[in-house]
Amino acid sequence: MTKRAGIRDVAREAGVSPATVSLVLNDRAATRIPASTQERVRRAAADIGYSPNSVARSLRTRTTRTIGLISDEIATTPYAVRMIEAVQDGARAHGHLVFLVSTAAERSLERDAVAALRDQQVDGLIYACMWHRDVEVPQGMPPGSVVLDGRPDRAGYPAVVPDDRRGAEVAVQALVDAGHRRIAYVDIDEDPSPLASGLRHEGYLAVLAAAGIDPDPALHVKGSADAVGARDAAGRLLELPPGRRPTALFCFNDRMAMGAYSAARRHGLEIPTDLSVVGYDDQQLIAAELDPPLTTVALPHYDMGRWAVEVLLGSREAPPDQGVMLMPCPLITRESVGPPPAEQKEPGRRRT
């Protein structure tokens, strides 16, 4: 078996002492050792294939350069995988490796995952959620662990979530700025209602109030969180008389916006000439691929993932009192928003 190269081998190759090699390779040389010598040591280490003994280093530093990422459903869906990518990128930038455990939100699996990762002496834990939701922190999760895309049920766990209320305000304001006053909210129909639904409704109402627009309860409709549910919900809106029918739709997510597109075409309406539509999520393979491309609000999955790992590793400050960070949700402007039509057409009648 080939003998593993050690510090003395690097020292011999570089023509320096083992102590100098140790200082350089552990980033403790600072200005005490000339830059040319440091470069010679690193080149020698690379030439002979030296790599530090991670076990010895962990015993010395009391760190393992690893973190644990426990996810409910993120690892099995394409929608929020950018959070995982961000955690991996952030960990790599800090010289850490990520252990990922997907639990399908089963409480017993979450407890086992926490215990197993702590047995591996990871340097910290992140609990990541598929949806913005209230989180019952898994049993055994140490204080200082970070909750990603969730609001922990007790103090001691810094957390980051999308600023869904402000994101809705940005979306609806874009419609108001385009001249719309009859703006509908195509909401998700679930019981219990998700946090994001209520927050986005609050943002919708806040912009209407600021614009002096009285909300019409008939313009707040609900459907299943997919294209079929939204097609039916939006279809009910488009059956309203021209004086009450909305000129713009704000949809809970991009899949529902896709359903709204279908409803508009069934009623002989063109987007954005006759009806403007704004979505939420900036979901890959949907928002930019619709015809016309969808104006939408982006969920900041990548930014949230980087924030979580940087707070965990101490390179970024947590919110005061271990509170919740609201990550901005930017508007992605495309081609689905225009001014309201000068006069509305009767639903079901196509332009000739």
TORKE-673594 format. One record per residue: residue in three letters; residue number from 1; chain; y, x, z of N, C-alpha, C in turn. Coordinates in steps of 0.05 Angstrom, whole numbers. Example, Ala and Ser with C-alpha at 12.3 -4.5 7.8 and 13.67 -1.06 7.14 Angstrom:
{ALA,1,A,{-114,264,156},{-90,246,156},{-66,264,156}}
{SER,2,A,{-45,257,142},{-21,273,143},{1,258,157}}
END
This chain:
{MET,1,A,{-24,17,0},{0,0,0},{25,18,0}}
{THR,2,A,{44,11,-16},{69,27,-18},{85,25,7}}
{LYS,3,A,{93,48,18},{109,48,42},{137,37,37}}
{ARG,4,A,{146,20,56},{172,8,54},{194,29,59}}
{ALA,5,A,{214,29,41},{236,48,44},{252,42,69}}
{GLY,6,A,{259,63,84},{274,59,109},{301,73,108}}
{ILE,7,A,{316,70,130},{343,82,132},{342,112,128}}
{ARG,8,A,{321,125,139},{320,155,136},{316,162,107}}
{ASP,9,A,{302,146,92},{298,152,63},{325,149,49}}
{VAL,10,A,{341,129,56},{367,126,44},{385,149,51}}
{ALA,11,A,{384,157,76},{400,180,85},{393,205,70}}
{ARG,12,A,{367,210,67},{359,234,52},{369,233,23}}
{GLU,13,A,{366,209,10},{375,206,-18},{405,210,-21}}
{ALA,14,A,{420,199,-1},{450,200,-3},{461,226,8}}
{GLY,15,A,{445,242,23},{455,266,35},{473,261,59}}
{VAL,16,A,{467,241,74},{483,234,98},{465,230,121}}
{SER,17,A,{476,224,145},{459,219,168},{450,190,169}}
{PRO,18,A,{427,185,183},{418,157,186},{439,139,199}}
{ALA,19,A,{455,151,218},{476,135,231},{496,125,211}}
{THR,20,A,{504,143,192},{523,135,171},{512,113,154}}
{VAL,21,A,{486,115,147},{473,94,131},{474,67,146}}
{SER,22,A,{468,68,172},{468,43,188},{495,30,188}}
{LEU,23,A,{516,47,192},{543,36,193},{551,23,166}}
{VAL,24,A,{545,37,144},{552,27,118},{537,1,111}}
{LEU,25,A,{511,1,115},{495,-22,106},{498,-46,125}}
{ASN,26,A,{509,-41,149},{514,-64,167},{543,-71,167}}
{ASP,27,A,{558,-61,147},{587,-68,143},{603,-61,168}}
{ARG,28,A,{597,-38,180},{613,-30,204},{626,-3,199}}
{ALA,29,A,{627,5,174},{639,31,168},{669,31,169}}
{ALA,30,A,{681,8,161},{710,5,161},{723,29,147}}
{THR,31,A,{743,41,159},{757,64,147},{747,90,158}}
{ARG,32,A,{727,89,175},{717,114,188},{701,131,168}}
{ILE,33,A,{691,118,147},{674,133,128},{688,130,100}}
{PRO,34,A,{692,151,86},{706,149,60},{692,130,41}}
{ALA,35,A,{708,116,25},{697,97,6},{677,109,-13}}
{SER,36,A,{682,134,-20},{663,147,-39},{636,151,-26}}
{THR,37,A,{636,157,0},{611,160,15},{596,133,18}}
{GLN,38,A,{612,113,24},{600,87,26},{587,78,0}}
{GLU,39,A,{600,84,-22},{589,76,-48},{564,92,-54}}
{ARG,40,A,{563,118,-46},{540,135,-50},{516,124,-34}}
{VAL,41,A,{521,115,-10},{500,104,7},{489,78,-6}}
{ARG,42,A,{506,61,-14},{497,35,-26},{481,40,-52}}
{ARG,43,A,{490,60,-68},{477,66,-92},{449,78,-86}}
{ALA,44,A,{447,95,-66},{422,106,-59},{402,85,-49}}
{ALA,45,A,{412,66,-33},{396,44,-23},{384,27,-46}}
{ALA,46,A,{402,22,-66},{393,7,-89},{373,22,-105}}
{ASP,47,A,{377,48,-109},{360,64,-125},{331,66,-114}}
{ILE,48,A,{328,67,-88},{301,70,-76},{290,43,-67}}
{GLY,49,A,{305,21,-72},{294,-5,-66},{295,-12,-37}}
{TYR,50,A,{314,-1,-22},{316,-7,7},{326,-36,11}}
{SER,51,A,{314,-50,30},{325,-76,39},{321,-77,69}}
{PRO,52,A,{341,-89,83},{339,-89,112},{316,-106,122}}
{ASN,53,A,{306,-98,145},{284,-113,158},{297,-138,172}}
{SER,54,A,{292,-162,160},{305,-186,170},{296,-192,199}}
{VAL,55,A,{271,-187,206},{262,-193,233},{276,-175,253}}
{ALA,56,A,{278,-149,247},{292,-131,265},{321,-139,267}}
{ARG,57,A,{333,-146,244},{361,-153,245},{366,-178,262}}
{SER,58,A,{348,-198,260},{352,-222,275},{349,-217,305}}
{LEU,59,A,{330,-199,312},{327,-192,340},{353,-179,351}}
{ARG,60,A,{364,-162,334},{388,-147,342},{413,-165,343}}
{THR,61,A,{416,-182,324},{441,-198,322},{437,-226,334}}
{ARG,62,A,{412,-234,341},{406,-261,351},{413,-282,331}}
{THR,63,A,{412,-275,305},{415,-295,284},{393,-291,264}}
{THR,64,A,{386,-312,249},{365,-311,229},{376,-313,200}}
{ARG,65,A,{402,-317,198},{415,-320,172},{403,-344,157}}
{THR,66,A,{395,-364,171},{385,-389,159},{398,-413,171}}
{ILE,67,A,{400,-435,156},{409,-460,167},{390,-482,157}}
{GLY,68,A,{389,-503,173},{371,-526,166},{388,-549,155}}
{LEU,69,A,{379,-561,133},{392,-584,121},{372,-607,122}}
{ILE,70,A,{377,-627,138},{360,-651,140},{373,-673,124}}
{SER,71,A,{359,-684,104},{371,-706,88},{354,-731,90}}
{ASP,72,A,{368,-754,88},{353,-779,88},{340,-784,60}}
{GLU,73,A,{357,-788,40},{347,-794,13},{359,-777,-9}}
{ILE,74,A,{377,-759,-2},{393,-744,-21},{375,-728,-40}}
{ALA,75,A,{355,-716,-29},{338,-698,-45},{321,-712,-66}}
{THR,76,A,{319,-739,-63},{302,-754,-82},{319,-771,-102}}
{THR,77,A,{345,-768,-102},{362,-784,-120},{381,-765,-135}}
{PRO,78,A,{390,-773,-158},{409,-756,-173},{438,-760,-164}}
{TYR,79,A,{444,-780,-148},{471,-788,-143},{487,-769,-126}}
{ALA,80,A,{474,-758,-106},{489,-741,-87},{478,-713,-85}}
{VAL,81,A,{464,-704,-106},{452,-677,-105},{473,-655,-104}}
{ARG,82,A,{498,-662,-112},{519,-642,-111},{525,-633,-82}}
{MET,83,A,{518,-650,-62},{521,-642,-34},{502,-619,-28}}
{ILE,84,A,{478,-622,-37},{458,-601,-32},{466,-575,-46}}
{GLU,85,A,{475,-577,-71},{484,-553,-85},{507,-540,-70}}
{ALA,86,A,{525,-555,-59},{548,-544,-45},{539,-530,-20}}
{VAL,87,A,{521,-542,-5},{511,-529,19},{497,-502,12}}
{GLN,88,A,{481,-503,-9},{467,-478,-17},{488,-457,-26}}
{ASP,89,A,{508,-465,-41},{528,-445,-50},{543,-434,-26}}
{GLY,90,A,{551,-452,-8},{566,-442,16},{549,-424,33}}
{ALA,91,A,{524,-431,37},{506,-414,53},{503,-387,40}}
{ARG,92,A,{498,-387,14},{494,-362,-1},{519,-344,2}}
{ALA,93,A,{543,-356,1},{568,-341,3},{570,-327,30}}
{HIS,94,A,{556,-339,50},{557,-327,77},{531,-312,84}}
{GLY,95,A,{515,-307,63},{491,-291,67},{469,-307,82}}
{HIS,96,A,{468,-333,79},{448,-350,92},{430,-363,71}}
{LEU,97,A,{406,-370,81},{387,-385,65},{385,-413,77}}
{VAL,98,A,{380,-434,60},{378,-462,69},{349,-471,69}}
{PHE,99,A,{341,-482,92},{315,-497,93},{322,-526,91}}
{LEU,100,A,{311,-539,70},{317,-567,64},{292,-584,72}}
{VAL,101,A,{297,-605,88},{276,-624,95},{286,-652,88}}
{SER,102,A,{271,-666,72},{277,-694,65},{260,-713,81}}
{THR,103,A,{272,-732,95},{257,-749,114},{254,-778,106}}
{ALA,104,A,{267,-786,83},{267,-814,75},{278,-832,98}}
{ALA,105,A,{295,-821,115},{309,-835,136},{289,-846,157}}
{GLU,106,A,{265,-835,159},{246,-843,180},{252,-828,206}}
{ARG,107,A,{256,-843,227},{265,-831,252},{245,-810,263}}
{SER,108,A,{220,-817,261},{200,-798,272},{200,-772,256}}
{LEU,109,A,{203,-774,229},{205,-750,213},{230,-734,219}}
{GLU,110,A,{252,-748,224},{277,-734,231},{273,-718,256}}
{ARG,111,A,{261,-730,277},{257,-716,302},{239,-692,298}}
{ASP,112,A,{218,-695,282},{200,-673,277},{214,-651,261}}
{ALA,113,A,{231,-658,243},{246,-638,227},{265,-622,244}}
{VAL,114,A,{279,-636,262},{297,-622,281},{281,-602,298}}
{ALA,115,A,{259,-611,309},{243,-594,326},{232,-570,310}}
{ALA,116,A,{222,-574,286},{211,-553,270},{232,-532,262}}
{LEU,117,A,{255,-541,254},{276,-523,247},{287,-507,271}}
{ARG,118,A,{288,-520,293},{297,-506,317},{276,-485,325}}
{ASP,119,A,{250,-491,321},{229,-472,326},{232,-447,308}}
{GLN,120,A,{243,-452,284},{248,-430,265},{273,-414,272}}
{GLN,121,A,{287,-423,293},{311,-410,303},{333,-408,282}}
{VAL,122,A,{336,-430,266},{358,-431,247},{385,-428,262}}
{ASP,123,A,{405,-418,248},{431,-414,261},{447,-439,264}}
{GLY,124,A,{439,-461,251},{453,-486,254},{439,-508,237}}
{LEU,125,A,{447,-533,243},{435,-556,229},{457,-573,216}}
{ILE,126,A,{451,-584,193},{467,-604,179},{450,-628,175}}
{TYR,127,A,{460,-652,182},{447,-677,176},{462,-691,154}}
{ALA,128,A,{450,-695,131},{464,-706,107},{454,-734,101}}
{CYS,129,A,{473,-752,94},{466,-779,88},{471,-785,59}}
{MET,130,A,{455,-803,48},{459,-812,20},{484,-828,17}}
{TRP,131,A,{489,-846,37},{512,-863,36},{531,-858,59}}
{HIS,132,A,{556,-864,56},{575,-863,78},{567,-885,98}}
{ARG,133,A,{557,-877,122},{547,-896,141},{550,-886,169}}
{ASP,134,A,{546,-905,188},{544,-897,216},{517,-883,220}}
{VAL,135,A,{517,-862,236},{493,-846,239},{484,-845,269}}
{GLU,136,A,{459,-851,274},{447,-846,300},{437,-817,299}}
{VAL,137,A,{450,-800,313},{443,-771,311},{414,-768,320}}
{PRO,138,A,{397,-754,304},{369,-750,311},{365,-737,338}}
{GLN,139,A,{345,-745,352},{338,-734,378},{334,-704,376}}
{GLY,140,A,{346,-689,394},{342,-660,395},{362,-644,378}}
{MET,141,A,{379,-658,363},{398,-643,346},{420,-631,364}}
{PRO,142,A,{423,-604,364},{441,-591,383},{470,-598,377}}
{PRO,143,A,{486,-599,398},{515,-603,394},{526,-581,376}}
{GLY,144,A,{546,-588,360},{557,-570,340},{544,-572,313}}
{SER,145,A,{521,-585,311},{509,-592,285},{529,-609,270}}
{VAL,146,A,{528,-608,244},{548,-622,227},{535,-646,213}}
{VAL,147,A,{549,-669,213},{539,-693,199},{554,-695,173}}
{LEU,148,A,{540,-696,151},{551,-696,124},{548,-724,112}}
{ASP,149,A,{571,-737,106},{572,-764,94},{563,-785,114}}
{GLY,150,A,{569,-781,139},{563,-801,159},{580,-798,184}}
{ARG,151,A,{581,-819,200},{598,-820,224},{579,-820,248}}
{PRO,152,A,{577,-798,263},{558,-796,285},{564,-816,308}}
{ASP,153,A,{543,-825,321},{546,-845,342},{555,-834,369}}
{ARG,154,A,{558,-808,371},{568,-796,395},{583,-770,390}}
{ALA,155,A,{599,-762,409},{617,-739,406},{600,-713,406}}
{GLY,156,A,{613,-692,396},{600,-666,396},{590,-657,369}}
{TYR,157,A,{593,-675,349},{582,-669,322},{604,-672,301}}
{PRO,158,A,{616,-650,292},{636,-652,271},{624,-666,246}}
{ALA,159,A,{640,-681,232},{630,-697,210},{650,-698,188}}
{VAL,160,A,{640,-703,163},{657,-706,140},{647,-730,124}}
{VAL,161,A,{666,-747,115},{660,-770,99},{681,-773,77}}
{PRO,162,A,{676,-787,56},{697,-792,36},{718,-811,47}}
{ASP,163,A,{742,-807,39},{764,-825,48},{764,-850,30}}
{ASP,164,A,{745,-868,35},{741,-891,18},{765,-910,17}}
{ARG,165,A,{778,-913,39},{802,-931,39},{823,-920,20}}
{ARG,166,A,{830,-894,24},{850,-882,7},{841,-881,-22}}
{GLY,167,A,{816,-876,-27},{806,-876,-54},{810,-902,-68}}
{ALA,168,A,{806,-924,-54},{811,-951,-65},{840,-955,-70}}
{GLU,169,A,{857,-945,-52},{886,-948,-56},{894,-934,-82}}
{VAL,170,A,{884,-910,-87},{891,-895,-111},{882,-911,-136}}
{ALA,171,A,{858,-922,-135},{847,-937,-157},{864,-962,-164}}
{VAL,172,A,{869,-978,-143},{884,-1003,-148},{913,-997,-155}}
{GLN,173,A,{924,-975,-143},{952,-968,-150},{954,-961,-180}}
{ALA,174,A,{934,-949,-191},{934,-943,-220},{936,-968,-236}}
{LEU,175,A,{923,-989,-227},{924,-1015,-241},{951,-1028,-238}}
{VAL,176,A,{962,-1026,-214},{989,-1037,-209},{1009,-1022,-226}}
{ASP,177,A,{1007,-996,-227},{1026,-980,-242},{1024,-986,-272}}
{ALA,178,A,{1001,-995,-281},{998,-1003,-309},{1009,-1030,-315}}
{GLY,179,A,{1018,-1044,-294},{1031,-1070,-298},{1014,-1094,-290}}
{HIS,180,A,{990,-1090,-279},{973,-1112,-271},{981,-1124,-245}}
{ARG,181,A,{978,-1151,-243},{982,-1165,-218},{959,-1183,-210}}
{ARG,182,A,{943,-1191,-230},{918,-1206,-223},{895,-1186,-225}}
{ILE,183,A,{890,-1174,-201},{870,-1152,-199},{847,-1162,-182}}
{ALA,184,A,{823,-1161,-192},{799,-1170,-177},{784,-1146,-165}}
{TYR,185,A,{771,-1151,-143},{753,-1132,-131},{724,-1141,-134}}
{VAL,186,A,{709,-1127,-150},{680,-1134,-154},{665,-1117,-134}}
{ASP,187,A,{656,-1130,-112},{646,-1117,-88},{615,-1118,-88}}
{ILE,188,A,{604,-1104,-69},{575,-1103,-66},{566,-1125,-47}}
{ASP,189,A,{544,-1138,-53},{534,-1160,-37},{509,-1150,-21}}
{GLU,190,A,{514,-1140,3},{493,-1130,20},{498,-1139,49}}
{ASP,191,A,{478,-1143,64},{480,-1151,92},{461,-1133,108}}
{PRO,192,A,{473,-1117,126},{501,-1114,132},{517,-1100,110}}
{SER,193,A,{542,-1106,108},{559,-1094,88},{563,-1065,94}}
{PRO,194,A,{561,-1047,74},{565,-1018,79},{594,-1012,87}}
{LEU,195,A,{597,-991,102},{624,-982,110},{643,-980,87}}
{ALA,196,A,{633,-969,65},{651,-964,42},{661,-990,30}}
{SER,197,A,{645,-1011,31},{654,-1037,20},{679,-1047,35}}
{GLY,198,A,{678,-1047,62},{700,-1056,77},{725,-1039,74}}
{LEU,199,A,{720,-1012,74},{743,-994,72},{756,-996,45}}
{ARG,200,A,{741,-1000,24},{752,-1003,-3},{767,-1029,-6}}
{HIS,201,A,{757,-1050,8},{771,-1076,8},{797,-1073,23}}
{GLU,202,A,{798,-1058,45},{823,-1054,59},{843,-1040,41}}
{GLY,203,A,{834,-1019,27},{852,-1005,9},{863,-1023,-13}}
{TYR,204,A,{845,-1039,-24},{853,-1059,-45},{875,-1077,-35}}
{LEU,205,A,{871,-1089,-11},{890,-1108,0},{917,-1093,7}}
{ALA,206,A,{915,-1069,16},{939,-1054,24},{957,-1050,-1}}
{VAL,207,A,{946,-1043,-23},{962,-1038,-47},{974,-1064,-57}}
{LEU,208,A,{958,-1086,-57},{969,-1112,-65},{993,-1119,-48}}
{ALA,209,A,{990,-1115,-21},{1012,-1122,-3},{1037,-1106,-9}}
{ALA,210,A,{1033,-1080,-13},{1056,-1062,-18},{1070,-1070,-44}}
{ALA,211,A,{1055,-1081,-63},{1066,-1089,-89},{1077,-1117,-89}}
{GLY,212,A,{1075,-1131,-66},{1084,-1158,-64},{1066,-1178,-78}}
{ILE,213,A,{1040,-1172,-80},{1021,-1190,-93},{1005,-1204,-72}}
{ASP,214,A,{1005,-1231,-73},{989,-1246,-54},{960,-1245,-63}}
{PRO,215,A,{941,-1237,-46},{913,-1235,-54},{902,-1263,-59}}
{ASP,216,A,{887,-1266,-80},{874,-1291,-87},{844,-1288,-79}}
{PRO,217,A,{835,-1304,-59},{807,-1301,-50},{787,-1304,-73}}
{ALA,218,A,{794,-1319,-94},{776,-1323,-117},{772,-1298,-133}}
{LEU,219,A,{790,-1278,-129},{787,-1253,-143},{772,-1231,-128}}
{HIS,220,A,{760,-1239,-105},{742,-1221,-91},{714,-1232,-93}}
{VAL,221,A,{698,-1221,-111},{671,-1231,-116},{651,-1209,-109}}
{LYS,222,A,{626,-1217,-105},{605,-1198,-97},{580,-1202,-114}}
{GLY,223,A,{566,-1179,-117},{541,-1179,-132},{524,-1156,-123}}
{SER,224,A,{500,-1155,-133},{483,-1132,-126},{495,-1106,-138}}
{ALA,225,A,{489,-1084,-126},{502,-1059,-132},{491,-1046,-157}}
{ASP,226,A,{489,-1062,-178},{479,-1051,-204},{492,-1066,-227}}
{ALA,227,A,{485,-1058,-251},{499,-1070,-274},{493,-1100,-277}}
{VAL,228,A,{469,-1108,-271},{462,-1137,-274},{478,-1154,-254}}
{GLY,229,A,{479,-1145,-229},{494,-1160,-208},{523,-1162,-215}}
{ALA,230,A,{535,-1139,-224},{563,-1139,-231},{569,-1155,-256}}
{ARG,231,A,{551,-1155,-275},{555,-1171,-299},{558,-1201,-292}}
{ASP,232,A,{541,-1210,-274},{542,-1238,-266},{567,-1244,-249}}
{ALA,233,A,{574,-1225,-231},{598,-1229,-214},{623,-1229,-231}}
{ALA,234,A,{625,-1209,-248},{649,-1207,-266},{650,-1230,-285}}
{GLY,235,A,{626,-1240,-294},{626,-1263,-311},{638,-1287,-299}}
{ARG,236,A,{634,-1291,-272},{647,-1314,-259},{677,-1311,-259}}
{LEU,237,A,{687,-1287,-256},{716,-1282,-257},{727,-1289,-284}}
{LEU,238,A,{713,-1281,-305},{723,-1284,-332},{721,-1313,-342}}
{GLU,239,A,{707,-1330,-327},{706,-1359,-333},{730,-1374,-321}}
{LEU,240,A,{746,-1360,-305},{769,-1373,-293},{789,-1380,-315}}
{PRO,241,A,{806,-1401,-310},{827,-1407,-330},{845,-1383,-335}}
{PRO,242,A,{857,-1381,-359},{874,-1358,-366},{895,-1352,-346}}
{GLY,243,A,{907,-1371,-333},{928,-1366,-314},{918,-1354,-288}}
{ARG,244,A,{892,-1356,-282},{881,-1345,-257},{862,-1322,-263}}
{ARG,245,A,{853,-1320,-287},{834,-1299,-294},{846,-1271,-290}}
{PRO,246,A,{831,-1253,-278},{842,-1226,-274},{847,-1211,-300}}
{THR,247,A,{867,-1194,-300},{871,-1176,-323},{860,-1149,-318}}
{ALA,248,A,{851,-1144,-293},{839,-1118,-285},{818,-1122,-264}}
{LEU,249,A,{798,-1105,-265},{776,-1106,-245},{774,-1078,-232}}
{PHE,250,A,{773,-1079,-205},{766,-1055,-190},{738,-1059,-179}}
{CYS,251,A,{719,-1042,-188},{691,-1045,-182},{682,-1026,-160}}
{PHE,252,A,{664,-1035,-143},{654,-1020,-120},{642,-994,-129}}
{ASN,253,A,{627,-993,-151},{616,-968,-161},{615,-968,-192}}
{ASP,254,A,{607,-946,-203},{607,-944,-233},{585,-961,-246}}
{ARG,255,A,{563,-964,-232},{542,-982,-243},{552,-1010,-245}}
{MET,256,A,{567,-1019,-226},{579,-1046,-227},{600,-1047,-248}}
{ALA,257,A,{615,-1026,-252},{634,-1025,-274},{620,-1028,-301}}
{MET,258,A,{597,-1015,-303},{581,-1018,-328},{574,-1047,-333}}
{GLY,259,A,{567,-1061,-312},{561,-1090,-314},{586,-1106,-322}}
{ALA,260,A,{609,-1098,-312},{634,-1111,-319},{640,-1107,-348}}
{TYR,261,A,{634,-1084,-359},{638,-1080,-388},{621,-1100,-404}}
{SER,262,A,{596,-1103,-395},{578,-1122,-409},{589,-1150,-407}}
{ALA,263,A,{599,-1158,-384},{610,-1185,-381},{634,-1189,-399}}
{ALA,264,A,{651,-1169,-400},{675,-1171,-417},{667,-1176,-446}}
{ARG,265,A,{647,-1161,-456},{639,-1163,-484},{626,-1190,-489}}
{ARG,266,A,{611,-1200,-469},{599,-1227,-472},{621,-1249,-475}}
{HIS,267,A,{644,-1243,-464},{666,-1263,-465},{686,-1256,-487}}
{GLY,268,A,{679,-1238,-504},{696,-1231,-527},{721,-1216,-520}}
{LEU,269,A,{720,-1201,-498},{743,-1186,-489},{739,-1156,-493}}
{GLU,270,A,{760,-1143,-501},{759,-1114,-506},{772,-1099,-483}}
{ILE,271,A,{760,-1076,-477},{770,-1058,-456},{783,-1034,-469}}
{PRO,272,A,{809,-1027,-462},{826,-1040,-442},{846,-1060,-454}}
{THR,273,A,{843,-1068,-479},{863,-1085,-492},{866,-1111,-477}}
{ASP,274,A,{843,-1124,-470},{844,-1150,-457},{838,-1148,-427}}
{LEU,275,A,{824,-1127,-419},{816,-1125,-391},{814,-1095,-384}}
{SER,276,A,{826,-1088,-361},{824,-1060,-351},{803,-1059,-330}}
{VAL,277,A,{789,-1037,-328},{767,-1034,-309},{769,-1006,-296}}
{VAL,278,A,{767,-1005,-269},{765,-980,-254},{740,-981,-237}}
{GLY,279,A,{725,-959,-237},{701,-957,-221},{705,-939,-197}}
{TYR,280,A,{682,-931,-185},{683,-913,-162},{657,-897,-162}}
{ASP,281,A,{658,-872,-157},{636,-852,-155},{639,-830,-176}}
{ASP,282,A,{649,-835,-200},{648,-817,-222},{619,-807,-226}}
{GLN,283,A,{601,-827,-228},{572,-821,-230},{565,-808,-256}}
{GLN,284,A,{551,-786,-254},{542,-772,-278},{525,-790,-296}}
{LEU,285,A,{529,-787,-322},{514,-801,-343},{523,-831,-345}}
{ILE,286,A,{543,-839,-329},{553,-866,-332},{583,-866,-339}}
{ALA,287,A,{599,-856,-320},{628,-859,-322},{639,-848,-349}}
{ALA,288,A,{632,-823,-355},{644,-811,-379},{630,-820,-405}}
{GLU,289,A,{607,-833,-402},{591,-841,-426},{596,-870,-434}}
{LEU,290,A,{609,-886,-418},{615,-913,-426},{635,-913,-449}}
{ASP,291,A,{636,-936,-463},{654,-939,-486},{673,-962,-481}}
{PRO,292,A,{698,-957,-475},{711,-931,-472},{704,-917,-446}}
{PRO,293,A,{708,-891,-444},{702,-877,-419},{717,-889,-395}}
{LEU,294,A,{703,-889,-372},{713,-904,-349},{732,-888,-331}}
{THR,295,A,{755,-900,-326},{772,-889,-304},{759,-896,-278}}
{THR,296,A,{756,-876,-260},{741,-881,-236},{751,-862,-214}}
{VAL,297,A,{742,-867,-190},{748,-850,-167},{723,-832,-161}}
{ALA,298,A,{727,-807,-159},{705,-788,-154},{698,-786,-125}}
{LEU,299,A,{673,-788,-118},{664,-782,-91},{663,-751,-89}}
{PRO,300,A,{675,-740,-69},{678,-711,-67},{653,-698,-54}}
{HIS,301,A,{630,-703,-66},{605,-693,-54},{604,-663,-51}}
{TYR,302,A,{613,-649,-72},{612,-619,-70},{631,-609,-48}}
{ASP,303,A,{656,-620,-48},{675,-611,-28},{665,-617,0}}
{MET,304,A,{652,-640,4},{642,-646,30},{619,-627,38}}
{GLY,305,A,{602,-620,19},{580,-602,26},{590,-574,34}}
{ARG,306,A,{611,-564,19},{622,-538,26},{635,-539,53}}
{TRP,307,A,{650,-561,58},{663,-564,84},{642,-563,107}}
{ALA,308,A,{620,-577,103},{600,-579,124},{588,-552,131}}
{VAL,309,A,{581,-536,111},{569,-510,116},{589,-490,127}}
{GLU,310,A,{614,-492,118},{634,-474,128},{642,-480,157}}
{VAL,311,A,{642,-505,165},{647,-512,193},{623,-503,210}}
{LEU,312,A,{599,-508,200},{576,-500,215},{575,-470,220}}
{LEU,313,A,{583,-454,200},{582,-425,203},{608,-413,214}}
{GLY,314,A,{627,-430,220},{651,-420,234},{673,-409,216}}
{SER,315,A,{671,-411,190},{692,-401,173},{714,-421,167}}
{ARG,316,A,{710,-445,177},{730,-467,174},{731,-482,201}}
{GLU,317,A,{755,-490,209},{757,-504,234},{748,-533,232}}
{ALA,318,A,{735,-542,253},{727,-570,254},{751,-587,261}}
{PRO,319,A,{750,-614,256},{773,-631,264},{776,-630,295}}
{PRO,320,A,{800,-637,305},{804,-637,334},{784,-655,347}}
{ASP,321,A,{775,-646,371},{756,-662,387},{730,-668,371}}
{GLN,322,A,{722,-650,354},{698,-654,338},{698,-681,323}}
{GLY,323,A,{721,-688,312},{725,-713,298},{714,-714,270}}
{VAL,324,A,{722,-735,255},{712,-739,228},{733,-731,208}}
{MET,325,A,{726,-714,189},{743,-706,167},{741,-726,145}}
{LEU,326,A,{764,-736,135},{765,-754,113},{771,-738,88}}
{MET,327,A,{752,-735,70},{755,-719,46},{768,-735,24}}
{PRO,328,A,{790,-725,12},{803,-740,-10},{785,-746,-33}}
{CYS,329,A,{788,-770,-45},{773,-779,-68},{792,-781,-92}}
{PRO,330,A,{792,-763,-110},{811,-763,-132},{805,-784,-154}}
{LEU,331,A,{827,-793,-166},{824,-811,-189},{818,-795,-214}}
{ILE,332,A,{798,-802,-229},{791,-790,-255},{801,-809,-277}}
{THR,333,A,{822,-801,-290},{835,-819,-310},{821,-816,-337}}
{ARG,334,A,{811,-839,-348},{800,-838,-374},{813,-860,-391}}
{GLU,335,A,{797,-876,-404},{809,-894,-424},{805,-924,-419}}
{SER,336,A,{797,-931,-395},{790,-959,-390},{813,-975,-377}}
{VAL,337,A,{836,-963,-375},{859,-976,-363},{882,-977,-383}}
{GLY,338,A,{893,-1000,-386},{917,-1004,-404},{935,-1025,-391}}
{PRO,339,A,{957,-1032,-404},{974,-1053,-394},{960,-1080,-397}}
{PRO,340,A,{969,-1100,-381},{957,-1126,-384},{964,-1138,-411}}
{PRO,341,A,{946,-1155,-422},{952,-1168,-448},{976,-1186,-446}}
{ALA,342,A,{991,-1187,-468},{1015,-1204,-469},{1007,-1233,-465}}
{GLU,343,A,{984,-1241,-476},{974,-1268,-471},{944,-1267,-470}}
{GLN,344,A,{933,-1282,-452},{904,-1281,-449},{890,-1299,-469}}
{LYS,345,A,{866,-1290,-478},{850,-1307,-495},{832,-1325,-479}}
{GLU,346,A,{824,-1347,-491},{804,-1364,-477},{777,-1348,-476}}
{PRO,347,A,{764,-1349,-453},{738,-1334,-452},{718,-1345,-472}}
{GLY,348,A,{703,-1328,-484},{682,-1336,-503},{692,-1336,-532}}
{ARG,349,A,{718,-1332,-536},{728,-1333,-563},{734,-1305,-572}}
{ARG,350,A,{722,-1296,-593},{726,-1269,-603},{750,-1268,-622}}
{ARG,351,A,{763,-1245,-622},{785,-1241,-640},{776,-1240,-669}}
{THR,352,A,{790,-1253,-687},{783,-1253,-716},{801,-1234,-731}}
END
